[in-house]
Amino acid sequence: MDKRKENLADARQAMAEADCLVNNDQVEAALDTMAAAITAKLAESDPLVFTVMNGGLVLAGRLLPKLNFPLEVAYLHASRYGHALNGTLLDWRVRPTQDLRGRTVLVLDDILDEGWTLQAILEHMKNEGATEVFSAVLVHKDHERKAFPGMRADFSGLDVADRFLFGCGMDYKGYWRNAPGIYALKGH
């Protein structure tokens, strides 16, 4: 069996054995709550909304139609590289190309785990002249290993256990970002 077939079989087995921590109805309720909070805060601010690829793609697709006000949408792709403890060191795969000066920016991502990458992205937006920068994540992972004590996104949908999670944008070895609920790998 070639490597791709092995990976696919592994992904199927992971889903078959996974624990569903949050079902689709619970995700939808969380998205509705997030949309209401974001609307209350940003509806009059002409925001520029950035999706962090690839994880934020599913969140953006499900959340943006619930935001019934004018906004601009863009994307970026960045990841923290190496084992650096400084969250400002990013490997930019696609940098923001829009002029951020004087703008209100909302950054969408799938999960706030430790938060180093998200923090560095937010700092970059501020350094590029954004007036206000907000973050929204579907999942806030419950643990004490955050980049900064008490770190949270400005808008978060669900607090979820500290396990290996996939679904709703989060992946298992590149697979299952498309799963409608949030799943935890068995035994992790």
ZADREN-317377 format. One line per 2 residues: number of its first residue (from 1); for each residue y, x, z negated of N, C-alpha, C. Coordinates in nm, 4 decimals. Each point is the difference from the previous one (the first is absolute). Example, Ala and Ser with C-alpha at 12.3 -4.5 7.8 and 13.67 -1.06 7.14 Angstrom:
BEGIN
1> -0.5690/1.3190/-0.7800/0.1190/-0.0890/0.0000/0.1200/0.0900/0.0000; 0.1050/-0.0350/0.0720/0.1190/0.0820/-0.0060/0.1090/-0.0770/-0.0730
This chain:
BEGIN
1> -0.1187/0.0857/0.0000/0.1187/-0.0857/0.0000/0.1240/0.0895/0.0000; 0.0953/-0.0314/0.0860/0.1210/0.0820/0.0035/0.0904/-0.0342/-0.1191
3> 0.0981/0.0859/-0.0221/0.0867/-0.0107/-0.1186/0.0748/-0.1330/-0.0058; 0.0490/-0.0477/0.1152/0.0745/-0.1257/0.0008/-0.0888/-0.1164/-0.0417
5> -0.1237/-0.0030/0.0486/-0.0927/-0.1065/-0.0388/-0.0343/0.0088/-0.1480; -0.0129/0.1211/-0.0509/-0.0258/0.0188/-0.1437/0.1171/-0.0530/-0.0821
7> 0.1230/0.0322/0.0436/0.1187/-0.0477/-0.0712/0.0089/-0.1519/0.0023; -0.0309/-0.0601/0.1138/0.0029/-0.1451/0.0114/-0.1047/-0.0636/-0.0905
9> -0.1199/0.0554/-0.0013/-0.1050/-0.0515/-0.0884/0.0415/0.0139/-0.1464; 0.0615/0.1116/-0.0333/0.0476/0.0227/-0.1367/0.1074/-0.1028/-0.0367
11> 0.0917/-0.0275/0.0920/0.1059/-0.0982/-0.0257/-0.0579/-0.1391/-0.0195; -0.0982/-0.0358/0.0801/-0.0649/-0.1313/-0.0169/-0.0695/-0.0100/-0.1351
13> -0.0666/0.1063/-0.0393/-0.0690/-0.0006/-0.1292/0.1004/-0.0067/-0.1152; 0.1100/0.0725/0.0126/0.1027/-0.0026/-0.1049/0.0508/-0.1421/-0.0211
15> 0.0265/-0.0724/0.1079/0.0480/-0.1376/-0.0130/-0.1077/-0.0905/-0.0579; -0.1234/0.0181/0.0434/-0.1101/-0.0842/-0.0487/-0.0183/0.0139/-0.1508
17> 0.0289/0.1180/-0.0533/-0.0200/0.0264/-0.1427/0.1286/-0.0105/-0.0826; 0.1132/-0.0169/0.0666/0.1299/0.0056/-0.0689/0.0206/-0.1195/-0.0931
19> 0.0850/0.0230/-0.0977/0.0454/-0.1072/-0.0883/0.1311/-0.0530/0.0554; 0.0073/-0.1314/0.0217/0.1264/-0.0602/0.0430/0.0843/-0.0219/-0.1253
21> 0.1090/0.0754/-0.0114/0.0871/-0.0112/-0.1167/0.1073/-0.1058/0.0186; 0.0439/-0.0187/0.1250/0.1052/-0.0963/0.0310/-0.0383/-0.0682/0.1312
23> -0.0157/-0.1319/-0.0015/-0.0379/-0.0687/0.1236/0.1234/-0.0321/0.0844; -0.0227/-0.0498/0.1201/0.1080/-0.0262/0.0939/0.1015/-0.1005/-0.0549
25> -0.0455/-0.1049/-0.0688/0.0930/-0.0980/-0.0565/0.0921/0.0646/-0.1039; -0.0550/0.0896/-0.0802/0.0813/0.0703/-0.0995/0.0991/0.0944/0.0671
27> -0.0420/0.0643/0.1092/0.0912/0.0861/0.0756/0.1143/-0.0840/0.0568; -0.0311/-0.1139/0.0581/0.1039/-0.0866/0.0568/0.0987/-0.0453/-0.1077
29> -0.0500/-0.0358/-0.1166/0.0895/-0.0408/-0.1094/0.0911/0.1159/-0.0403; -0.0547/0.1212/-0.0064/0.0803/0.1174/-0.0342/0.1054/0.0262/0.1075
31> -0.0368/-0.0164/0.1266/0.0954/0.0191/0.1088/0.1122/-0.1033/-0.0064; -0.0330/-0.1238/-0.0337/0.1027/-0.1036/-0.0144/0.0977/0.0357/-0.1113
33> -0.0520/0.0491/-0.1108/0.0852/0.0402/-0.1127/0.0886/0.1178/0.0386; -0.0586/0.0974/0.0677/0.0781/0.1153/0.0468/0.1096/-0.0441/0.0958
35> -0.0342/-0.0872/0.0942/0.0970/-0.0460/0.0991/0.1172/-0.0707/-0.0666; -0.0286/-0.0808/-0.1003/0.1079/-0.0702/-0.0709/0.0918/0.0998/-0.0703
37> -0.0580/0.1010/-0.0648/0.0802/0.0998/-0.0717/0.0823/0.0849/0.0976; -0.0611/0.0399/0.1102/0.0710/0.0803/0.1001/0.1123/-0.0819/0.0618
39> -0.0271/-0.1243/0.0308/0.1022/-0.0873/0.0578/0.1180/-0.0161/-0.0947; -0.0291/-0.0237/-0.1272/0.1073/-0.0175/-0.0983/0.0879/0.1247/-0.0087
41> -0.0596/0.1170/0.0132/0.0735/0.1256/-0.0163/0.0662/0.0490/0.1298; -0.0652/-0.0197/0.1148/0.0441/0.0679/0.1216/0.0455/-0.0901/0.1146
43> -0.0085/-0.1306/-0.0135/0.0283/-0.0900/0.1123/0.1392/0.0181/0.0586; 0.0968/0.0388/-0.0796/0.1381/0.0135/0.0481/0.0394/0.1439/0.0293
45> -0.0957/0.0918/-0.0007/0.0345/0.1423/0.0085/-0.0259/0.0645/0.1361; -0.0455/-0.0762/0.1009/-0.0294/0.0555/0.1316/-0.0910/0.1227/-0.0128
47> -0.1196/-0.0181/-0.0610/-0.0835/0.1170/-0.0270/-0.0713/0.0554/0.1228; -0.0289/0.1279/-0.0090/-0.0853/0.0705/0.0939/-0.1316/0.0212/-0.0739
49> -0.1072/-0.0581/0.0517/-0.1294/0.0018/-0.0676/-0.0919/0.0978/0.0699; -0.0453/0.1013/-0.0738/-0.0906/0.1007/0.0532/-0.1414/-0.0252/-0.0501
51> -0.0941/0.0037/0.0925/-0.1417/-0.0064/-0.0337/-0.0537/0.1420/0.0002; -0.0680/0.0375/-0.1083/-0.0647/0.1307/-0.0074/-0.1373/-0.0144/0.0658
53> -0.0198/0.0741/0.1065/-0.1273/-0.0062/0.0726/-0.1022/0.0884/-0.0692; -0.1230/-0.0319/0.0030/-0.0638/-0.1167/0.0548/-0.0175/-0.1085/-0.1048
55> 0.0039/0.0386/-0.1259/-0.0285/-0.0935/-0.1075/0.0915/-0.1198/-0.0062; 0.1280/0.0165/0.0281/0.0946/-0.1098/-0.0117/-0.0050/-0.0991/0.1141
57> -0.0776/0.0291/0.1025/-0.0050/-0.0854/0.1184/-0.0471/-0.1417/-0.0331; -0.1067/-0.0130/-0.0748/-0.0536/-0.1323/-0.0332/0.0980/-0.0749/-0.0896
59> 0.0566/0.0679/-0.0995/0.0996/-0.0638/-0.0855/0.1170/-0.0507/0.0838; 0.0507/0.0817/0.0891/0.1129/-0.0411/0.0828/-0.0351/-0.1226/0.0843
61> -0.1177/0.0012/0.0598/-0.0411/-0.1114/0.0840/-0.0140/-0.1302/-0.0758; -0.0358/0.0087/-0.1257/-0.0187/-0.1203/-0.0803/0.1268/-0.0412/-0.0744
63> 0.0838/0.0965/-0.0364/0.1194/-0.0285/-0.0799/0.1227/-0.0356/0.0842; 0.0243/0.0729/0.1071/0.1229/-0.0196/0.0769/0.0204/-0.1444/0.0479
65> -0.1026/-0.0703/0.0467/0.0240/-0.1390/0.0413/0.0418/-0.0927/-0.1153; -0.0198/0.0431/-0.1225/0.0397/-0.0788/-0.1162/0.1454/0.0264/-0.0408
67> 0.0636/0.0976/0.0622/0.1395/0.0338/-0.0293/0.0878/-0.0717/0.1017; 0.0533/-0.1133/-0.0401/0.0731/-0.0862/0.0923/0.1496/0.0319/-0.0017
69> 0.0327/0.1229/0.0394/0.1382/0.0448/0.0128/0.0026/0.1139/0.1008; 0.1161/0.0287/0.0586/0.0052/0.1058/0.1009/-0.0198/0.1385/-0.0613
71> -0.0828/0.0776/0.0660/-0.0266/0.1374/-0.0429/-0.0438/0.0794/0.1217; 0.0090/0.1312/-0.0109/-0.0497/0.0878/0.1052/-0.1260/0.0678/-0.0508
73> -0.0936/0.0228/0.0908/-0.1280/0.0593/-0.0361/-0.0162/0.1336/0.0720; -0.0514/0.0980/-0.0733/-0.0292/0.1318/0.0556/-0.1247/0.0532/-0.0702
75> -0.0417/0.1165/0.0398/-0.1156/0.0594/-0.0658/0.0207/0.1493/-0.0159; -0.0812/0.0564/-0.0883/-0.0038/0.1438/-0.0190/-0.1429/0.0369/-0.0343
77> -0.0305/0.1263/0.0132/-0.1334/0.0473/-0.0358/0.0173/0.1355/-0.0662; -0.0337/0.0032/-0.1272/0.0129/0.1237/-0.0772/-0.1120/0.0065/-0.1012
79> -0.0389/0.1201/-0.0336/-0.0951/0.0179/-0.1083/0.0355/0.1281/-0.0735; -0.0359/0.0036/-0.1247/0.0229/0.1199/-0.0784/-0.1060/0.1009/0.0394
81> 0.0384/0.1247/0.0139/-0.0981/0.0982/0.0423/-0.0262/0.1024/-0.1099; -0.1168/0.0584/0.0108/-0.0394/0.1011/-0.0975/-0.0187/-0.0616/-0.1370
83> 0.0069/0.0842/-0.0993/-0.0151/-0.0442/-0.1377/0.1312/0.0166/-0.0748; 0.1084/-0.0082/0.0723/0.1310/0.0198/-0.0604/0.0283/-0.1083/-0.1020
85> 0.0639/0.0393/-0.1090/0.0377/-0.0971/-0.1020/0.1365/-0.0592/0.0281; 0.0734/0.0616/0.0899/0.1326/-0.0482/0.0344/-0.0123/-0.1084/0.1057
87> 0.0360/-0.1231/-0.0369/-0.0165/-0.1141/0.0880/0.0907/-0.0004/0.1199; 0.0905/0.0960/0.0117/0.0891/0.0001/0.1155/-0.0603/0.0724/0.1193
89> -0.1143/0.0629/-0.0170/-0.0621/0.0725/0.1104/-0.0864/-0.0967/0.0803; 0.0475/-0.0349/0.1177/-0.0707/-0.0960/0.0826/-0.0397/0.0606/0.1327
91> -0.1105/-0.0473/0.0509/-0.0417/0.0286/0.1359/0.0419/-0.1224/0.0809; 0.1130/0.0105/0.0699/0.0513/-0.1114/0.0789/-0.0730/-0.0041/0.1326
93> -0.0708/-0.1073/0.0248/-0.0647/-0.0202/0.1293/0.0923/-0.0783/0.0919; 0.0710/-0.0975/-0.0565/0.1053/-0.0726/0.0717/0.1148/-0.0198/-0.0981
95> 0.1114/0.0650/0.0282/0.1183/-0.0124/-0.0856/0.0784/-0.1261/0.0347; 0.0748/-0.0512/-0.0967/0.0904/-0.1101/0.0322/0.1014/0.0469/0.1045
97> 0.0223/-0.0807/0.1018/0.0950/0.0371/0.1050/0.1297/-0.0794/-0.0098; 0.0031/-0.1029/-0.0825/0.1192/-0.0829/-0.0147/0.1027/0.0708/-0.0874
99> 0.1259/-0.0336/0.0226/0.1081/0.0501/-0.0838/-0.0042/-0.0779/-0.1312; -0.0212/0.0690/-0.1107/-0.0146/-0.0656/-0.1300/0.1315/-0.0084/-0.0774
101> 0.1035/0.0646/0.0490/0.1269/0.0037/-0.0726/0.0545/-0.1416/-0.0209; 0.0241/-0.0306/-0.1276/0.0577/-0.1284/-0.0369/-0.0964/-0.1174/0.0032
103> -0.1278/0.0252/0.0216/-0.0977/-0.1082/0.0131/-0.0733/-0.0266/-0.1311; -0.0450/-0.1227/-0.0131/-0.0972/-0.0364/-0.1023/-0.1370/0.0157/0.0647
105> -0.0878/0.0739/-0.0664/-0.1323/0.0314/0.0546/-0.1071/-0.0528/-0.0940; -0.1027/-0.0597/0.0590/-0.1201/-0.0416/-0.0728/-0.1175/0.0715/0.0633
107> -0.0791/0.0696/-0.0817/-0.1175/0.0726/0.0465/-0.1245/-0.0751/-0.0454; -0.0862/-0.0364/0.0965/-0.1237/-0.0724/-0.0284/-0.1192/0.0936/0.0078
109> -0.0850/-0.0049/-0.1021/-0.1232/0.0780/0.0011/-0.1105/-0.0812/-0.0657; -0.1242/0.0426/0.0212/-0.1123/-0.0765/-0.0505/-0.0166/0.0116/-0.1508
111> 0.0135/0.1213/-0.0542/-0.0353/0.0226/-0.1401/0.0909/0.1051/-0.0627; 0.0270/-0.0190/-0.1266/0.0631/0.1038/-0.0800/-0.1097/0.0534/-0.0912
113> -0.0523/0.1153/0.0374/-0.1037/0.0634/-0.0805/0.0717/0.0983/-0.0916; 0.0093/0.1260/0.0371/0.0782/0.0940/-0.0802/0.1477/-0.0060/0.0372
115> 0.0302/-0.0282/0.1248/0.1375/-0.0251/0.0412/0.0773/0.1179/0.0537; -0.0623/0.1149/0.0159/0.0730/0.1176/0.0478/0.0556/-0.0202/0.1404
117> -0.0816/-0.0517/0.0901/0.0450/-0.0174/0.1378/0.1096/-0.1052/0.0084; -0.0220/-0.1141/-0.0641/0.1016/-0.1054/0.0035/0.1312/0.0498/-0.0594
119> -0.0054/0.0710/-0.1099/0.1211/0.0530/-0.0628/0.0737/0.0944/0.0952; -0.0745/0.0843/0.0689/0.0631/0.0939/0.0938/0.0631/-0.0745/0.1180
121> -0.0647/-0.1046/0.0475/0.0566/-0.0801/0.1094/0.1295/-0.0660/-0.0459; -0.0004/-0.0580/-0.1187/0.1200/-0.0653/-0.0527/0.1142/0.0998/-0.0164
123> -0.0305/0.1194/-0.0499/0.1019/0.1047/-0.0146/0.0557/0.0402/0.1364; -0.0874/0.0092/0.0995/0.0451/0.0338/0.1351/0.0995/-0.1048/0.0503
125> -0.0319/-0.1263/-0.0218/0.0895/-0.1086/0.0449/0.1368/0.0119/-0.0670; 0.0007/0.0291/-0.1289/0.1262/0.0167/-0.0727/0.0777/0.1204/0.0535
127> -0.0718/0.1097/0.0228/0.0643/0.1210/0.0509/0.0573/-0.0189/0.1397; -0.0554/-0.0939/0.0754/0.0500/-0.0288/0.1351/0.1148/-0.1006/-0.0021
129> 0.0444/-0.0409/-0.1192/0.1195/-0.0820/-0.0106/-0.0191/-0.1484/-0.0235; -0.1233/-0.0446/-0.0238/-0.0202/-0.1420/-0.0291/0.0770/-0.0362/-0.1271
131> 0.0654/-0.1140/0.0020/0.0768/-0.0463/-0.1162/-0.0916/-0.0437/-0.1132; -0.1031/-0.0766/0.0373/-0.0997/-0.0460/-0.0965/-0.1373/0.0202/0.0615
133> -0.0963/0.0407/-0.0825/-0.1367/0.0192/0.0465/-0.0934/-0.0705/-0.0975; -0.0830/-0.0887/0.0554/-0.0968/-0.0746/-0.0799/-0.1394/0.0271/0.0531
135> -0.0985/-0.0228/-0.0858/-0.1393/0.0173/0.0402/-0.0771/-0.1273/-0.0316; -0.0996/-0.0272/0.0846/-0.0895/-0.1136/-0.0213/-0.1416/0.0435/0.0326
137> -0.0910/-0.0262/-0.0924/-0.1416/0.0301/0.0205/-0.0813/-0.1229/-0.0360; -0.1098/-0.0171/0.0698/-0.0878/-0.1105/-0.0354/-0.0715/0.0286/-0.1315
139> -0.0447/0.1244/-0.0192/-0.0815/0.0352/-0.1165/0.0668/0.1085/-0.0829; 0.0085/-0.0265/-0.1274/0.0382/0.1008/-0.0996/-0.1285/0.0343/-0.0736
141> -0.0457/0.1242/0.0149/-0.1244/0.0406/-0.0654/0.0280/0.0349/-0.1457; -0.0757/-0.0627/-0.0887/0.0177/0.0188/-0.1445/-0.0604/0.1320/-0.0471
143> 0.0867/0.0953/-0.0330/-0.0401/0.1252/-0.0640/0.1260/0.0732/-0.0446; -0.0186/0.1095/-0.0702/0.1115/0.0771/-0.0556/0.0284/0.1279/0.0773
145> -0.0489/0.0128/0.1234/0.0189/0.1227/0.0782/0.1138/-0.0128/0.1007; 0.0952/-0.0844/-0.0240/0.1108/-0.0191/0.0933/0.0862/0.1259/0.0077
147> 0.0700/0.0129/0.1112/0.0895/0.1146/0.0203/0.1033/0.0086/-0.1117; 0.0427/-0.1164/-0.0497/0.0964/-0.0068/-0.1090/-0.0463/-0.1081/-0.0970
149> 0.0114/0.0224/-0.1296/-0.0450/-0.1004/-0.0970/0.0648/-0.1363/0.0267; -0.0822/-0.1025/0.0011/0.0505/-0.1352/0.0193/0.0365/-0.0343/0.1434
151> -0.0314/0.0869/0.0940/0.0370/-0.0224/0.1398/-0.0605/-0.1293/0.0533; 0.0842/-0.0799/0.0678/-0.0426/-0.1236/0.0659/0.0846/-0.0176/0.1255
153> -0.0552/-0.0715/0.0953/0.0790/-0.0393/0.1157/0.0974/-0.1088/-0.0440; 0.1060/-0.0181/0.0762/0.0953/-0.1064/-0.0311/-0.0646/-0.1375/0.0125
155> -0.0919/-0.0128/0.0936/-0.0733/-0.1237/0.0220/-0.1477/0.0355/0.0120; -0.0832/-0.0583/-0.0835/-0.1439/0.0239/0.0120/-0.0730/-0.1320/-0.0177
157> -0.1086/-0.0116/0.0733/-0.0736/-0.1258/0.0010/-0.1052/-0.0113/-0.1076; -0.0813/0.1033/-0.0161/-0.1170/-0.0081/-0.0870/-0.0193/0.1289/-0.0776
159> -0.0308/-0.0119/-0.1264/-0.0434/0.1146/-0.0789/-0.1525/0.0006/0.0049; -0.0570/0.1120/0.0436/-0.1441/0.0075/0.0221/-0.0558/0.1211/-0.0735
161> -0.1257/-0.0129/-0.0404/-0.0688/0.1038/-0.0776/-0.0013/0.1341/0.0735; -0.0124/0.1052/-0.0765/-0.0040/0.1365/0.0511/-0.1402/0.0307/0.0530
163> -0.0255/-0.0488/0.1191/-0.1269/0.0238/0.0687/0.0314/0.0386/0.1435; -0.1008/0.0408/0.0758/0.0208/0.0286/0.1419/0.0087/-0.1336/0.0709
165> 0.1186/-0.0315/0.0536/0.0282/-0.1306/0.0585/0.0063/0.0065/0.1517; -0.0372/-0.1107/0.0641/0.0204/-0.0138/0.1439/0.0212/-0.1466/0.0342
167> 0.0555/-0.0219/0.1196/0.0370/-0.1338/0.0457/0.1504/-0.0173/-0.0069; 0.0522/-0.0953/0.0749/0.1449/-0.0289/0.0017/0.0836/0.1244/0.0280
169> -0.0469/0.0838/0.0907/0.0726/0.1206/0.0376/-0.0600/0.1281/-0.0538; -0.0665/-0.0078/-0.1129/-0.0648/0.1182/-0.0580/-0.1350/0.0193/0.0686
171> -0.0383/0.1247/0.0205/-0.1210/0.0228/0.0777/-0.1113/0.0667/-0.0787; -0.1203/-0.0184/0.0516/-0.1170/0.0747/-0.0438/-0.0416/0.0870/0.1184
173> 0.0308/0.1281/-0.0068/-0.0334/0.0959/0.1055/0.0482/-0.0476/0.1374; 0.1199/-0.0586/0.0025/0.0586/-0.0469/0.1251/-0.0350/-0.1446/0.0344
175> -0.0939/-0.0586/-0.0693/-0.0449/-0.1360/0.0277/0.0529/-0.0994/-0.1042; -0.0088/-0.1263/0.0337/0.0240/-0.1151/-0.0875/0.1447/-0.0205/-0.0403
177> 0.0971/0.0616/0.0666/0.1399/-0.0353/-0.0260/0.0214/-0.1482/0.0280; -0.0795/-0.0542/0.0902/0.0114/-0.1380/0.0445/-0.0648/-0.1017/-0.0936
179> -0.0707/0.0429/-0.1021/-0.0636/-0.0951/-0.0927/0.1089/-0.0835/-0.0675; -0.0180/-0.1321/-0.0072/0.1065/-0.0878/-0.0489/0.0217/0.0027/-0.1505
181> -0.0964/0.0496/-0.0747/0.0139/0.0115/-0.1444/0.0083/0.1459/-0.0396; -0.0037/0.0234/-0.1310/0.0026/0.1364/-0.0518/-0.1330/0.0264/-0.0677
183> -0.0648/0.1051/0.0460/-0.1359/0.0328/-0.0421/-0.0018/0.1349/-0.0693; -0.0957/0.0144/-0.0911/-0.0207/0.1280/-0.0678/-0.1364/0.0522/0.0346
185> -0.0062/0.1268/0.0296/-0.1245/0.0654/0.0322/-0.0934/-0.0084/-0.1204; -0.1216/-0.0377/0.0237/-0.0994/-0.0116/-0.1072/-0.0188/0.1346/-0.0675
187> 0.0028/-0.0005/-0.1331/-0.0271/0.1212/-0.0751/0.1183/0.0939/-0.0159; 0.1174/-0.0388/0.0496/0.1196/0.0857/-0.0140/0.1047/-0.0717/-0.0796
